Amino acid sequence: MTDNPTHPNRAARLNAAPRCGARTRVGGTCRAPAVKDKRRCRMHGGAAGSGAPRGERNGNFRTGRYTQETQAMLRAARLLMGGARRIVKTS
C-alpha cells in the first residue's frame, strides 16, 4: 500500500507543507497546502494553466487602460510628478 493517503508519513508531509495563504470570505487564510513551487493552492490559482490569458485573448480588452504598456507609462509619469513635487517643495 504505497498510495495510502492515511499513511503516517504522507500525512506528516502534508501537514508540514506550506499553506496557501489566500484570504477567505471569513477573513482568515486558506489552510490548504500550496502547490509545489507556488504560493497558492490548486483552488486559488496554483494549478497549471490557471489565470486569465494575456492580451486580446482575455476577451475583456476594449479600452487598453490596463495594458502593461499603459501601466508602465503611468508609473513613469508618477515618478516624474513626484520628482517635480520635490523640486517645487524645496525651492
C-alpha positions in Angstrom: 0.0 0.0 0.0 2.3 2.8 -1.2 -0.6 5.2 -2.2 -2.5 5.0 1.1 -3.5 8.7 1.9 -3.8 7.9 5.6 -0.3 6.6 5.8 1.5 8.4 8.7 4.5 9.5 6.6 2.3 11.1 3.9 0.1 12.8 6.4 3.2 14.2 8.2 4.5 15.6 4.8 1.1 17.2 4.0 0.9 18.8 7.5 4.4 20.2 7.1 3.7 21.6 3.6 3.5 25.4 3.2 -0.1 26.7 3.3 -1.9 28.6 0.6 -2.4 31.9 2.4 -5.3 33.2 0.2 -7.9 35.3 2.1 -11.2 33.6 2.8 -14.6 35.2 3.0 -14.5 35.0 6.8 -11.2 36.9 6.8 -8.8 34.1 7.7 -6.4 32.4 5.4 -6.8 29.2 3.3 -5.5 26.2 5.1 -5.0 24.0 2.0 -1.4 23.1 1.1 0.2 25.2 -1.6 1.0 23.6 -5.0 4.7 22.7 -5.3 6.9 25.7 -6.1 3.9 28.1 -5.9 2.4 30.2 -3.1 -1.3 29.2 -3.7 -3.3 26.0 -3.5 -4.9 24.5 -6.6 -8.2 26.2 -5.9 -6.7 29.7 -5.6 -4.6 29.9 -8.7 -1.7 27.5 -8.1 -2.8 24.9 -10.7 -1.0 24.8 -14.0 -2.8 27.0 -16.6 -4.8 28.9 -14.0 -5.4 32.6 -14.5 -6.6 34.6 -17.4 -4.8 34.6 -20.7 -2.8 37.8 -21.6 -3.9 40.4 -24.1 -6.8 40.2 -26.5 -7.3 36.5 -25.8 -8.7 37.6 -22.4 -11.9 38.8 -24.0 -12.2 42.0 -21.9 -9.8 44.0 -24.0 -11.8 47.1 -25.0 -10.1 50.3 -23.9 -6.4 49.4 -23.3 -6.5 51.1 -19.9 -4.9 48.3 -18.0 -2.4 47.0 -20.6 1.2 46.5 -19.5 2.3 49.4 -21.6 -0.2 51.8 -20.2 0.6 50.8 -16.6 4.4 51.3 -17.3 3.6 54.8 -18.7 1.6 55.7 -15.7 4.3 54.5 -13.3 6.9 56.7 -15.2 4.5 59.7 -15.1 4.0 59.3 -11.3 7.8 59.1 -10.8 8.3 62.3 -12.8 5.5 64.1 -11.0 6.9 63.0 -7.6 10.3 64.5 -8.6 8.7 67.7 -9.8 6.8 68.0 -6.4 10.0 67.5 -4.5 11.8 70.2 -6.6 8.9 72.7 -6.1 8.7 71.9 -2.3 12.5 72.5 -1.8 12.5 75.8 -3.7 
